[in-house]
Amino acid sequence: MFTPTQKGRKVSHYVVEQIRDAILRGEFKPGDRLASERELISQFQVSKASMREALRVLEGMGLIETRKGTGGGIFAAEVNMNTTIHSLTNFLSFKNVSIGDITALRYFLEPRLAQIALSKITEHDIRVLETMTNEEVSAPPTKDQRGIGFHYYIARFSENPLLILIMDFIESLLADLKVKLDPGAEFYEEVGHDHFKIIECFRRKDVNGVKNDMASHVLRVGQYLANLAGTTPFVPLEFQQIGPVGQTVDTEGQLIGSNHEPLLPLPAQKSLEDLGLLLRHVGNGDLYLIRVKSELEAE
């Protein structure tokens, strides 16, 4: 079944690669028993210490499980979503992934997923989303209590395992962030407000509305969390230049003038119109892009 280790390589790495590849090729199905530890040591011609190190790595990857007692042994495991997400999280912990990076991924992905869901969603699904939203607003989940989330539920309508995995991973990252940053009840109320607007778009079969409201929601959440963390939020490229006056939105989500001094925050207030600012509404939510009227325009 397996070939002895080659010289010049770390022994346990070679064992891990061979057993992993055999499982991924389907030579071992979930629940199949592998050879005993003693037999594996003989096949690979390695020490007990090297074999046990390799088995620990494989178990950490979620590819095998070791059972004790009568009927015990080494078995191929059922690779599940949680194992994959934990592996991705561990990997990205060393890559300095920011809240802005997460928001960018959500911005490019979730509005389209919402449109896909709209074509398949039923009234029952809409009621499920309403229940989820009410529960999250009344009692925000802790990391350990996280169940199927609003955005993950929507992603399932894509019927694409890669997209579903990505959304489950994103929700896991966001759950960790919310526990760490503790955004408070007002944040969850605003999220709930956004979710209900998205739900109403589903109910009305509003294709553009659900896309725009999801985009607006993702940006609002991203900016709120980034501000709490003291990091730079994601601002879409198409929003970073607002003409013709020439003011731009900087990467921190603020409107800046020629002297690079912040003028106003990106999220709009109802009084902006009264202040003589031109508004551009993003979606049907409360997110606006703004620019200051030039002196010529003011005259």
N, C-alpha and C positions, 0 to 999 in steps of 0.2 A: 504493500500500500504506500508506504513512505520510504524515501531514500535517505541514507546516512548523511550527516551534516558535512559541509565542505569546509576545508581549511581556509583561514583568512577572514572568516565572518564570525560575528558573535553567535554562539551556538543557539541560544534561546530565540533570537530573531529568525533564524532559519526554520526552527521548529514551528514558530508562530505562523510564518508565511505558508508553509506546506499544509498545516491543518486548516488555516483560514481559507486557503484556496480550494481545498477539498470540500469544505462546507459550502462555499459560495458556488462551486460548480454543481452542487446538488448531490454529491457522492454520499453525503450524510444529510438526511432529512431531520427536521425538528423532532426530538425524542429518540433518535437513533443512538445506540450505544457505541462509543468509540472503543478502541482497545484499552486494556487496563494500563495503568501507569507503568508497570513493569514491562509489559509488551511494547509500549511506545518507546521506553528507554532502549530496549533491544533493537527495535526497528531503526531508530535514529542514531543509535550508538553514542548516546550522550550520558552525562552524569545525572543522578537523581536531582541534584540542585538545579541544573539547567532545565530539566524537564518541568520541575515544579514552578520555576520562574515563568516558563512559556505558558503553562496552564493557567497561572494567575493572570497573565496578560490577556489570554483568550477569554477568560471568564470576565475580566474587566471590560472587554469589548462586547460582551453579551453574546458571544458565539457558542460558548459551551457552559454547562453547569455541572457541578460536582455534587453527587448525592451520596450521603452516608448510609450505613446500615445495610440490612438485607435488601438485595436488589439494587444496591448503589453502584456507583461507577461514574464514568465521564460520559456525558450525553451532549449531543448537538442541541442548542437552545433555539427557541423561537425568538428571532430578533424582533423586538417591538419598538414602537415609536419613542418611548421614554428612554430606552437605551441609546438610540440614535441621537436624540436631543441632548442627552448628557454628554455624549462624546463631542458633539458640535460645540456645546457650551464650553467644555474644557479646552478645546482647541482654540476657540475665539477669545478665551480669557487672556491669551498671550498675544493677541493681535490688536489690542487697543481699539476695539469696535466702539464707536461713540453712539450717543442717542441720535445724533444727526444721521449717522449711517443707517441706523434702524429705521428712522423716519423716511429716508430716501427710498429704501427698499419697499416700505409700505406704500409710499406715494406712487411708485411705478407699478405696483402689483394690485393693491386692494381695490381701487376704483374699477378696474377691469373685472376682478372677481365678483364684485357686487353686480355688475351688469350681467355676467353669466348666471349668477344666482337668480336674478330677476326673471329670467326666462323659464325657470324651473320651480320656483318657490311656490308653496301652497299656503292656504289660509292657516292650516295647522302649523306649518313652519313659522309663519309670522307670529302666531300666538306663543310659540316656544321662545322666539327672540324677545318678545315683550316680557315674558316671565323672567328670562335671563337678565334683562336690563333692570327690571324692578328689583330683583334680588341683589344685583351688584350695587345699585344705588343705596339700598337700605342696609346692606351689610357687605361692604367690599371684601372680597376673598383674600385670605392670606396666601402665601406661597404654597403652603402645604394643603390648602383647601381648594386649590385651583381645579376646576372641572372643565368641561367643554365650554369654551368661551364664545362670545358673540361673533368675533371675526373668524375663528376657526370653523364655526358652524356654517358661516357663509361660504368659506373656502371649499367645504365638502361638496358643494353643488358643481364644482369644476370636474369632479370625478377623476382628477389627475393626482396620483399619489405624490409626485414631487411638489406640486403646489400646496397640497394639504400638509405635507411634512414641513415645508417652509413656514406656513402660517402657524402650525403648532409650535415650531421653534421660536418664531417671533413672539407669540403669546407667552411662551415660557420666559423669554428675555424680559418682556415688559412686566410680567408678574414679579420677577426678581427686582426690577428697578422700582416698582411701586412699593414693595416692602421696604426697600432701602431708603427711598426718598420720602415716603409717607406723605403723599400730596394732600391728604385731608378730604373732608366730606364735600367741600365745594367743588373739588376736581371731579369727584365721582358724579355729582349732580350734573355738571356740565357734560361729562361723557354720556350720561344717561339721556340728557336733552338731545345730544347729537345722534345717539342711537335711535331714539324715537323718530327723529326726522328721517333717518335712513329707512326705518321700518315703514313709515308712511309712504315713502317713494316706492317701496316694494308693493304696498297695498294698491297704489295708484298705477302701478306698472309704468313708472316714470323713468325711462332709460337714462336720459341726460341728468335728471335730478339725482338719481341714486349714485351716479358716477361723480357728480360735482359735490354732493354732500359728503360722500366718503372721502374725497380728496381734501375737502375743507376740514373734516374731522381729524384726519391723520396729521395734517399740518398743525392744527391747534394743539393736539395732544403732544406732538413732538416738541413744539415750542414751549409748552408749559413745563414738561419734564426737563428739557434742556435748561430752562431758566432756573428751575429748582436746583439742578446739579451744578449750575454755574459754567455750563459748556455752550458751545456754539450750536444753535439749531440749524436744521436743514432748510434752505430756501431754494425752491426750484429755479433753474436757470432762467426760465421764461419770465420770472418775477423779479429778476435782479437788475433789470434796466427798465425804467419807467420814463418815457419821453412825453412830449418833445422837450420839456424844460431841461432835462439832463440829470435830475436827481436820481439816485439809485437806491435800491435796498441792499444794504451790506449783508455779509454772511451771518451777522448776528440778528438779522430780521428787523433792522431799524432803517427808517428813511434817513438818508444823509444828504447834506448839501455840499456845495463846492468846498467848504472849509472842513469837511469830514466830521462835523459835529452832528450827533444824533438830533433829529428834529422831533419825530414822533414814533412811538412803537408801531409795529405792523398791525396788530389786531385793532380793529376800528372801534370807536365809540360813537354813540348815536349823535353826539354833538359835533362831529367832524364836519358835517355838511354846513352847520351854522358858522363854522370857523372859516368858510371859504375854500375848503379843500375839495378836490375832485375825487370821487370814489369809484372804485372798480370792484364790483362784488364777485367773490369767488364762490361758486356754487350757490346753494340756498341757505348757507349757514351765516355765521356772524364774522367771517373773515373777509377783509377788504384789503385792496392795495390802494395806496394813496400817493398823490404828488401835490406839491404846492403850486398854486397859480403864479405865473410869472407876473412881473409888474405890468407888462403890456396887456396881458389877459385881464388883470384886475381892473385896468382902466376901461 
